[in-house]
Amino acid sequence: MDALLSSFLAALIAEQGSATQLLVLAALARFGRSGPVALGLVAGIALNAALSAAAGAGAAALVSYRAALLMSALALLAAGGAMLFAPGTLKVQLYQRLGPFAATLVATFVQGFGDRTQFLIFALAARAEVPLLAAVGGTLGAIVSLLPALLLGAAFPRRWPLTMLRRCGAALFLLVGIVLSLATLRLI
């Protein structure tokens, strides 16, 4: 249960002000407000989370529990550092001929490779008893964090305090990452 809640909260915080939110806005602008866009988004996020959790479970077999904890601390520090910067321009193309579901799924899956949420899920799955719970929690957290963008559409950037949320998330991740690093290294 720890993996479910940890990955839910990590993804919820990590996705604030992320490129995935920009992707939601691009998909809505291209295809309009539709269920297929939301379903494609959910499918792409779930696919990425499952891949991350599977890789984390594989890594768990190769490292000690302390090493997995240190990996979690490093993932938190990296996510916190990344959140200090606004996402760059979105370079994912939504191909209209694929339709709203497939185009959003592919774009979400490709855009999610190497992002902070993927690394957090990987690290949490590596130390979880049931890595699938890290994937489920991360998927749910990312979806919940993207709901405002889905619901508000073009008004989202004006009505949602992205910079403040990103900075608060960065501070939280950095603080927890530092404490976890020091504890793992038995310095506190």
KOLRONU-634543 format. One record per residue: residue number from 1; residue in three letters; x, y negated, z negated of N, C-alpha, C in turn. Coordinates in steps of 0.05 Angstrom, whole numbers, plus 32768, in hexadecimal, padded with zeros to 4 digits. Atoms other than C-alpha are relative to their C-alpha. Layout:
! KOLRONU-634543
> NUM|Ala|X|Y|Z|X|Y|Z|X|Y|Z
...
END
This chain:
! KOLRONU-634543
> 1|Met|8010|8018|8000|8000|8000|8000|8011|7FE7|8000
> 2|Asp|7FED|8016|8001|803C|7FD3|7FF3|8007|7FF7|801C
> 3|Ala|7FF8|8007|7FE4|8050|7FD6|803D|7FE9|7FF2|800E
> 4|Leu|8017|800C|7FF3|800A|7FC4|8053|7FFE|7FE2|7FF8
> 5|Leu|8003|801B|8009|8005|7F86|8028|8018|7FEF|8007
> 6|Ser|7FE7|800F|7FF9|804E|7F71|8032|8001|7FF8|801D
> 7|Ser|7FFF|8007|7FE4|804A|7F75|807D|7FE9|7FEE|8009
> 8|Phe|8016|8012|7FFA|8006|7F54|807F|8008|7FE3|7FFA
> 9|Leu|7FF8|801B|8008|8020|7F18|8058|8017|7FF5|8010
> 10|Ala|7FE9|8008|7FF0|8062|7F16|807E|7FF7|7FF7|801C
> 11|Ala|8009|8007|7FE5|803F|7F16|80C2|7FEE|7FE7|7FFF
> 12|Leu|8012|8017|8002|800A|7EE4|80AB|8010|7FE6|7FFE
> 13|Ile|7FEF|8018|8003|8040|7EB3|8096|8012|7FFC|8019
> 14|Ala|7FED|8002|7FEA|8071|7EC2|80CF|7FF3|7FF6|801A
> 15|Glu|800D|8008|7FE7|803E|7EB5|8106|7FF6|7FE3|8000
> 16|Gln|8009|801C|8000|802E|7E6E|80EF|8013|7FF0|8011
> 17|Gly|7FF0|8011|7FEF|8046|7E3F|8124|8012|800F|8014
> 18|Ser|7FEF|7FEF|7FEE|8061|7E78|814F|7FF8|7FFD|801D
> 19|Ala|8005|8001|7FE3|8065|7E80|819A|7FE7|8011|8006
> 20|Thr|8019|7FF0|7FFB|802C|7EB4|8194|7FE8|7FEE|7FFF
> 21|Gln|8017|8012|8001|7FFD|7E7C|8180|7FFE|7FF0|801A
> 22|Leu|7FFF|800E|7FE6|8013|7E56|81BF|7FF5|8012|8016
> 23|Leu|8009|7FED|7FEC|8006|7E95|81E7|7FE1|8002|7FFF
> 24|Val|801D|7FFF|8002|7FBF|7E98|81CC|7FF3|7FE8|800E
> 25|Leu|800B|8018|7FF3|7FB3|7E51|81E3|8003|8001|801E
> 26|Ala|7FFC|7FFD|7FE3|7FD0|7E60|8228|7FEC|8014|800C
> 27|Ala|8013|7FEC|7FF6|7FA4|7E9E|822F|7FE4|7FF4|8000
> 28|Leu|801B|800C|8001|7F66|7E77|821A|7FFD|7FEB|8016
> 29|Ala|8001|8014|7FEA|7F77|7E3F|824B|7FFD|800E|801B
> 30|Arg|8000|7FF2|7FE7|7F81|7E71|8283|7FE6|8010|8004
> 31|Phe|8017|7FEE|7FFD|7F47|7EA1|8276|7FE7|7FF7|7FF2
> 32|Gly|8017|8008|8010|7F18|7E7B|8248|7FFD|8010|7FE7
> 33|Arg|8005|7FF2|8019|7EFC|7E91|8206|7FF2|801A|8006
> 34|Ser|800D|7FE7|7FFA|7EF0|7EDA|820F|800B|8016|7FEE
> 35|Gly|7FF9|7FE9|8010|7EF1|7F1B|81EA|8019|800F|800B
> 36|Pro|7FE9|7FF2|7FF6|7F23|7F3A|821A|801B|7FF3|7FF9
> 37|Val|7FE7|800D|8008|7F58|7F06|8208|8006|8008|7FE3
> 38|Ala|7FFB|7FF9|801C|7F4F|7F15|81BE|8008|801E|7FFE
> 39|Leu|7FFA|7FE3|8000|7F50|7F61|81CB|801D|8005|800B
> 40|Gly|7FE5|7FFE|7FF6|7F8F|7F5A|81F5|8015|7FF7|7FEC
> 41|Leu|7FEE|800A|8015|7FB0|7F32|81BE|8003|8015|7FEA
> 42|Val|7FFF|7FEC|8015|7F9E|7F66|818A|8010|8019|8009
> 43|Ala|7FF3|7FE8|7FF5|7FB6|7F9F|81B6|801F|7FFB|8002
> 44|Gly|7FE3|8007|7FFD|7FF9|7F7C|81C5|800E|7FFF|7FE5
> 45|Ile|7FF5|8002|801B|8005|7F6D|817B|8002|801B|7FF4
> 46|Ala|8000|7FE5|800C|7FF2|7FB3|8165|8016|8012|800D
> 47|Leu|7FEC|7FF0|7FF2|8020|7FD2|819A|801C|7FF8|7FF6
> 48|Asn|7FE6|8009|800A|805B|7FA7|8183|8004|8008|7FE3
> 49|Ala|7FFE|7FF8|801C|804D|7FB5|813A|8006|801E|7FFD
> 50|Ala|7FFB|7FE3|8000|804A|8000|8147|801C|8007|8008
> 51|Leu|7FE4|7FFC|7FF7|808C|7FFE|816D|8014|7FF7|7FEA
> 52|Ser|7FEF|800A|8015|80AC|7FD5|8135|8001|8014|7FE8
> 53|Ala|8002|7FEE|8017|8093|8004|80FE|800D|801B|8007
> 54|Ala|7FF3|7FE7|7FF8|80AA|8042|8125|801E|7FFD|8000
> 55|Ala|7FE3|8004|8000|80EF|8024|812E|800A|7FFD|7FE3
> 56|Gly|7FF8|8003|801C|80F1|8011|80E4|8000|801B|7FF2
> 57|Ala|8001|7FE5|800B|80DD|8058|80D1|8019|8010|8009
> 58|Gly|7FE8|7FF3|7FF6|8115|8072|80FD|8019|7FF6|7FF2
> 59|Ala|7FE9|800B|800D|8147|8043|80DD|8001|8009|7FE3
> 60|Ala|8001|7FF8|801C|8131|8058|8097|800E|801B|7FFC
> 61|Ala|7FF3|7FE6|8002|814B|809E|80A5|801F|7FFD|8002
> 62|Leu|7FE3|8004|7FFC|8190|8080|80B4|800D|7FF0|7FEA
> 63|Val|7FF4|8012|8014|8199|8050|807A|7FF5|8006|7FE4
> 64|Ser|8009|7FFC|801B|8193|8051|802F|7FEA|7FEC|7FFA
> 65|Tyr|8015|8012|8008|815A|8030|800A|800A|7FE4|7FFB
> 66|Arg|7FF5|801B|8004|8187|7FF7|7FF4|8007|7FF2|801A
> 67|Ala|7FFA|800C|7FE6|819D|7FEC|803B|7FE6|7FF6|800D
> 68|Ala|801A|8008|7FF5|8153|7FE9|8050|7FF7|7FE7|7FF2
> 69|Leu|8007|8019|800E|8147|7FB5|8019|8010|7FE9|800A
> 70|Leu|7FF0|8016|7FF5|8181|7F8C|8032|7FF7|7FF8|801C
> 71|Met|800B|8006|7FE5|8165|7F92|8079|7FE7|7FEF|7FFD
> 72|Ser|8018|8010|8004|8123|7F77|805E|8008|7FE3|7FF8
> 73|Ala|7FF7|801B|8008|8148|7F3D|803D|800A|7FF0|8018
> 74|Leu|7FF6|800D|7FE8|816C|7F2D|807E|7FEA|7FF9|8013
> 75|Ala|8017|8007|7FEF|812B|7F30|80A5|7FF1|7FE8|7FF5
> 76|Leu|800D|8017|800C|810C|7EFF|8074|8010|7FE6|8004
> 77|Leu|7FEE|8017|7FFC|8148|7ED0|8079|7FFF|7FF7|801E
> 78|Ala|8002|8006|7FE4|8146|7ED4|80C5|7FE5|7FF3|8008
> 79|Ala|801B|800B|7FFB|80FB|7EC8|80C7|7FFE|7FE3|7FF5
> 80|Gly|8000|801A|800C|8103|7E8D|8098|800F|7FEC|8010
> 81|Gly|7FF0|8012|7FEF|813A|7E6F|80C2|7FF2|7FFA|801A
> 82|Ala|800E|8004|7FE6|8112|7E78|8102|7FE8|7FEE|7FFD
> 83|Met|8018|8010|8004|80D5|7E57|80E3|8007|7FE2|7FFC
> 84|Leu|7FF9|801C|8003|80FC|7E17|80D8|7FFF|7FF1|801B
> 85|Phe|8001|800D|7FE5|80F9|7E0A|8123|7FE6|8006|800E
> 86|Ala|8018|7FFD|7FF0|80BC|7DFF|814E|8005|8013|8017
> 87|Pro|7FFB|7FEE|7FE8|80B2|7E33|8185|8004|7FEF|8019
> 88|Gly|7FFB|800E|7FE7|80CC|7E1E|81C8|7FE9|8003|8013
> 89|Thr|8016|7FFE|7FED|80A3|7E1A|8206|7FFB|801E|8007
> 90|Leu|8008|7FE5|7FFA|807D|7E59|8217|8008|8007|801D
> 91|Lys|7FF6|7FF9|7FE6|809D|7E7D|8252|7FF3|801A|800A
> 92|Val|800E|7FE7|7FF8|806C|7EB7|8258|7FEA|7FF8|8014
> 93|Gln|8014|8005|7FEB|8042|7EB8|8297|7FE8|8012|7FFC
> 94|Leu|8019|7FF0|8001|7FFA|7ECF|8293|7FF6|8004|801C
> 95|Tyr|8009|7FFA|7FE5|7FEA|7EF1|82D4|7FE2|8005|8001
> 96|Gln|801D|7FFF|7FFF|7FA2|7EE5|82E3|7FF5|8019|800D
> 97|Arg|800A|7FE9|7FF2|7F9C|7F20|8311|7FFE|8019|7FEE
> 98|Leu|8002|7FEA|8013|7FA7|7F4F|82D6|7FE6|7FFF|7FF0
> 99|Gly|8018|8004|8011|7F69|7F33|82B4|8008|7FF7|7FE4
> 100|Pro|7FFA|800B|801A|7F64|7F15|826F|800B|8014|7FEC
> 101|Phe|7FF7|7FEC|8013|7F6D|7F55|8247|801D|8009|8006
> 102|Ala|7FE5|7FF6|7FFA|7FAA|7F72|826B|8015|7FEA|8000
> 103|Ala|7FED|8016|8000|7FCB|7F2F|8276|8008|7FF7|7FE4
> 104|Thr|7FFA|8008|801B|7FC5|7F1C|822D|800F|8016|7FF1
> 105|Leu|7FF2|7FEA|800C|7FDB|7F61|8216|801E|8001|8008
> 106|Val|7FE4|7FFF|7FF6|801A|7F61|8242|800F|7FE8|7FF6
> 107|Ala|7FF3|8018|8008|802B|7F19|8231|8006|8001|7FE2
> 108|Thr|7FFC|7FFE|801D|8022|7F25|81E6|8015|8014|7FF9
> 109|Phe|7FED|7FEB|8005|804A|7F65|81E7|801D|7FF6|8007
> 110|Val|7FE6|8009|7FF7|8084|7F46|820E|800A|7FE9|7FEF
> 111|Gln|7FF8|8017|8010|8084|7F05|81E6|8007|8008|7FE4
> 112|Gly|7FFA|7FF7|801B|8085|7F2C|81A5|801A|800E|7FFC
> 113|Phe|7FE6|7FF2|8002|80C6|7F4F|81B4|8015|7FEE|7FF3
> 114|Gly|7FEB|800F|800D|80FB|7F36|8184|7FF7|7FE9|7FF0
> 115|Asp|8009|8017|8010|80CF|7F05|815F|8001|8007|7FE2
> 116|Arg|7FFC|7FFC|801D|80D1|7EFD|8114|7FEC|8014|7FF4
> 117|Thr|8013|7FED|800B|8092|7F25|8107|8009|801D|8006
> 118|Gln|7FF7|7FE6|7FF9|80AE|7F61|812C|8017|8009|7FED
> 119|Phe|7FEA|7FF9|8011|80EE|7F60|8102|7FF6|8004|7FE3
> 120|Leu|800A|7FFD|801B|80C7|7F58|80C1|7FF2|801B|7FFE
> 121|Ile|800E|7FE7|8001|809B|7F94|80D2|8014|8017|8001
> 122|Phe|7FEA|7FEC|7FFF|80D9|7FBC|80E5|800D|8005|7FE5
> 123|Ala|7FF3|7FFE|801A|80FB|7FAD|80A3|7FEE|800B|7FEA
> 124|Leu|8013|7FF5|8014|80BD|7FBA|8079|7FFA|801D|8004
> 125|Ala|8006|7FE4|7FFA|80AF|7FFB|809C|8018|8012|7FF8
> 126|Ala|7FE8|7FF1|8007|80F7|8011|8090|8001|8008|7FE2
> 127|Arg|8000|7FF9|801C|80EB|8010|8045|7FE6|8009|7FF5
> 128|Ala|801A|7FF7|8008|80A3|8026|8044|7FFD|801E|8000
> 129|Glu|8005|7FE3|8001|808B|806B|8030|7FEF|8008|8019
> 130|Val|8011|7FFB|7FE8|8056|8066|8068|8004|7FE9|8013
> 131|Pro|7FFA|8016|7FED|8073|803B|80A1|7FE7|7FF7|8010
> 132|Leu|8018|8008|7FF1|802F|803B|80C4|7FF2|7FEA|7FF2
> 133|Leu|800D|8015|800F|8015|800F|808C|800D|7FE5|8006
> 134|Ala|7FF2|8019|7FF9|804A|7FDB|809E|7FF6|7FF6|801C
> 135|Ala|800A|8007|7FE6|8031|7FDC|80E6|7FE3|7FF5|7FFE
> 136|Val|801C|8009|8003|7FE8|7FD6|80D2|7FFF|7FE4|7FF2
> 137|Gly|8000|8019|800E|7FF6|7F9E|80A0|800A|7FE9|8011
> 138|Gly|7FF5|8014|7FEF|8021|7F78|80D1|7FED|7FF8|8017
> 139|Thr|8013|8006|7FEB|7FED|7F7E|8108|7FE9|7FEF|7FF5
> 140|Leu|8016|800F|800C|7FB5|7F66|80DA|8009|7FE3|7FF8
> 141|Gly|7FF7|801B|8007|7FDF|7F2C|80C0|8004|7FEE|8018
> 142|Ala|7FFC|8010|7FE7|7FF2|7F15|8106|7FE5|7FF8|800C
> 143|Ile|801A|8006|7FF5|7FAA|7F19|811D|7FF2|7FEA|7FF0
> 144|Val|800D|8015|8011|7F90|7EF1|80E1|800E|7FE5|8005
> 145|Ser|7FF2|801A|7FFC|7FC6|7EBC|80ED|7FF9|7FF4|801B
> 146|Leu|8007|800A|7FE5|7FB0|7EB6|8136|7FE3|7FF8|8003
> 147|Leu|801D|8007|7FFF|7F66|7EAE|8127|7FFB|7FE2|8004
> 148|Pro|8006|801D|7FFC|7F69|7E62|8120|8005|7FF7|801D
> 149|Ala|7FFB|8006|7FE5|7F89|7E5D|8165|7FEA|800A|8013
> 150|Leu|8016|7FF5|7FF0|7F54|7E8B|8182|7FE6|7FF1|7FFD
> 151|Leu|8019|800D|8006|7F1B|7E66|8161|8000|7FE2|8008
> 152|Leu|7FFF|801D|7FFB|7F33|7E1E|816A|8008|7FFA|801D
> 153|Gly|7FF8|8005|7FE4|7F51|7E25|81B0|8013|7FE8|8002
> 154|Ala|7FEE|8017|7FFB|7F70|7DE4|81CA|8002|7FEE|7FE8
> 155|Ala|8000|8011|8018|7F5E|7DC0|8189|8013|800B|7FEA
> 156|Phe|7FF0|7FF3|8015|7F8A|7DF0|8161|8019|7FF0|7FF8
> 157|Pro|7FE8|800E|8008|7FCC|7DC9|8164|7FFA|7FE6|7FF1
> 158|Arg|8007|8019|800D|7FA9|7D89|814E|7FF4|8004|7FE4
> 159|Arg|800F|7FFC|8019|7F81|7DA8|8115|800E|8013|7FEC
> 160|Trp|7FF2|7FED|8011|7FB2|7DDB|80F8|801C|7FF5|7FFA
> 161|Pro|7FE6|800C|8008|7FEF|7DC2|80D1|8018|8013|8005
> 162|Leu|7FEC|7FEC|7FF8|8022|7DED|80F7|801B|7FFA|7FF4
> 163|Thr|7FE5|8006|800A|8061|7DC8|80E2|8001|8005|7FE2
> 164|Met|8000|7FFB|801D|804E|7DC9|8098|7FFF|801D|7FFA
> 165|Leu|8003|7FE3|8005|803A|7E12|809B|801B|800E|8006
> 166|Arg|7FE6|7FF4|7FF8|807B|7E24|80BF|8015|7FFA|7FEA
> 167|Arg|7FEC|8007|8015|80A5|7DFF|808B|7FFB|800E|7FE6
> 168|Cys|8006|7FF1|8019|8081|7E1D|8050|8006|801D|8002
> 169|Gly|7FFA|7FE4|7FFB|8087|7E62|806E|801E|8005|8000
> 170|Ala|7FE3|7FFE|7FFF|80D1|7E56|807C|800B|7FFF|7FE3
> 171|Ala|7FF6|8002|801B|80DD|7E41|8034|7FFA|8019|7FF0
> 172|Leu|8007|7FE8|800E|80B8|7E7D|8019|8011|8018|8009
> 173|Phe|7FF0|7FEA|7FF6|80DC|7EAF|8046|801E|7FFD|7FF7
> 174|Leu|7FE4|8004|8008|8120|7E90|8036|8004|8005|7FE3
> 175|Leu|7FFE|7FFC|801C|8113|7E90|7FEC|7FFF|801E|7FF9
> 176|Val|8003|7FE4|8005|80FB|7ED8|7FEA|8017|8010|800C
> 177|Gly|7FE9|7FF3|7FF3|8133|7EED|801A|8019|7FFD|7FEF
> 178|Ile|7FE9|8005|8011|8168|7ECE|7FED|7FFE|8011|7FE7
> 179|Val|8003|7FF1|8019|814C|7EED|7FAE|8003|801E|8005
> 180|Leu|7FFE|7FE4|7FFA|8144|7F31|7FCF|801D|8008|8007
> 181|Ser|7FE4|7FFB|7FF9|818B|7F2D|7FEB|8011|8002|7FE7
> 182|Leu|7FF1|8000|8019|81A8|7F1C|7FA7|7FFA|8018|7FEF
> 183|Ala|8008|7FE9|8010|8180|7F52|7F85|800B|801A|800C
> 184|Thr|7FF6|7FE8|7FF2|8193|7F87|7FB9|801E|8003|7FFC
> 185|Leu|7FE3|7FFF|8004|81DC|7F75|7FB2|8008|8001|7FE2
> 186|Arg|7FFD|7FFF|801D|81D2|7F78|7F66|8010|7FE9|7FF5
> 187|Leu|7FF4|8018|8009|81E8|7F31|7F5D|7FEE|7FF1|7FEC
> 188|Ile|8013|800A|8015|81AA|7F20|7F33|7FF1|8016|7FF4
END
